[in-house]
């Protein structure tokens, strides 16, 4: 749905993004997709699933998959402790949790502040990126989280 | 009309119920000893649909029900004797109405041709029947019995002419009207399920009509008038009911003057055209469910502001004065119930969490705590049972369509078949009701088509000419067992084997009877010497089994040559909760559905054999291939072929396809679990049917024993017995 997403961008001049940390890099995703943020808890492993799918948890009665983006993109060390954070996302009416190293802030960005992403130098394929934005003196990578989560590459959802 | 659209759904629901009522009632109608109450019920249902459809602008239904109502009204006024043929026509009309309703509901194009032709057909039939049955009718015209309604009718032309007292009515006509018409066989059937079957007459009756419709329409108009007449009242009434409020009059009508009752009279006056709305009836019907009403109607009517008592049929009025029973049921959207069921599932989980915590309490409060927890547990269980029971429906919701099916089919095939239904009150989860209907239909067709022989053959083999198909349902433990038993020729072992070979279906190796019978579920299998349009294309039986298995059920076949065949379907009571055995493998809990489990054993070393490098188990006088849960689902890399299996537990399981053993670390215990979908937020996983939440809040996977068979790979002599190859 990248195209749809971009459509939204042009309509809404300012949007809020949740920034999170993977390894040494700071990423951001549209806060409207975030359902909640919670600590990491043990998952029930799913047989024959790729390693980045940690398993499923019980989110108040819903059986929800947990994905570790650090494993998927080879960023940082996949460690799990009391500070490990899971961002629960609501994407296309499904709930998916992503494991990140930390959640830092909420930032407001205007469209013109988002610059196109470079073709290289980022762990994510550029089709899952909206672009880059400056945060004080560092760069934030804006992820198109809907496109990423629903991508066939991740294979979380049944192929259509 | 926009503001009406919100009521459309209610109308659809009601109309659907009315149509079903009509069908059931028509099927029950005894041609020989007619029960006016039944006719009245059918009439009311038709009337309600007519009124409702007019209000909401579903004109296709209005016209047709109108004509139908005409015929019914004559019948209940005893001007017309309903013959089997006429009932067939009426049933066909009900079918058409159902189609129309479906079209409206789904915003589909309405097929006016069909409507017109069924109208024409009804009218022709009516005209013919009237002509045949003679003059009696005319005479009666005058009578105007006590009922207001009657009078109302009187006005209208020839139409109905009136009502004869019921009692007398039938007397007039001696002969059945064998009208020439033809109905499709199909429809004919339903009516008399049991009655007919016994008598044999039915069959014949039906036989007359092969094809039906397409006749010329008699004049609709006459009929319509009557109907409309009725309409008045309703509209009036309507005001009370919600829906009613909106009614609008459409029909043309005839002002009916008079009427003995003033009230009515007024009623008429107001709405000249109005008509169709027959809400009262609707109300009544709904309130009670169907059929019951005599008094109800009365009562309800009275309540209506517009005092239209008149409507009550004569019969009823006279019959009893019993008080109206208040509505004992309400209509609830299924989503609400589903939500409730889910919430209760949560409650059950929370309760078991509390129990876990409670067990750890050591202090002085421990005793009180335990007492309270026990109380909570009991209440929770009761709530759960109560909520689950809301979703339960009697299986008659499914069974009720079969008398007609059997009647249609047997007529079409020239067989004499009686369908006996037992245990129709057995309750079954609503979701199952919807899903079990197709497989059952197929199996019954199969019994009628392939199972029961023709009368000549039966006679020749010394059986009674009339075959019997016995459809029964019962609850047995945590399962619903549905049996379809015919007293036909039984399955032909040789033919099945030959057919399987011809089709290239692999034969199981110990070729037991059971194994042979299971062959008919193989894709593409059909033993019918020739394909009929009823069955025999061989597309069905494998689908039947698949459908049943997808519901967590299984099918078994028992058959004896010359004596008959029985299909036994076992289904879980509900789709939401499952009795399972919790097992542990690789530190994870898995739930094995109890229905699949034969036995759990701790194998002794000598029970383990190795074939082609794979371990198999010798138990219960047979070899059991093994599926290593720790490896297949628990993520262990090592194969069990490298372990001492006597330290493990093997759970022997069976599915309709195969029997094998699950290797697990330990048994944890038996437990009821609430089934949660894994697909809701994730995707399907091989070998896993779903997930559940355990008392500690963790997630456990529920095994799909059927799909675990894929993890058995190497051959063990037969297609269904295979062993997982060593790593």
Interface residues (C-beta under 8 A of the other chain):
Chain A: X42 X43 X44 X45 X46 X47 X48 X49 X55 X56 X57 X58 X60 X61 X62 X63 X64 X65 X94 X95 X96 X155 X156 X157 X158
Chain B: X342 X345 X346 X349 X588 X632 X633 X634 X635 X676 X677 X678 X679 X680 X681 X682 X683 X684 X685 X686 X687 X688 X691 X693 X697 X698 X699 X700 X701
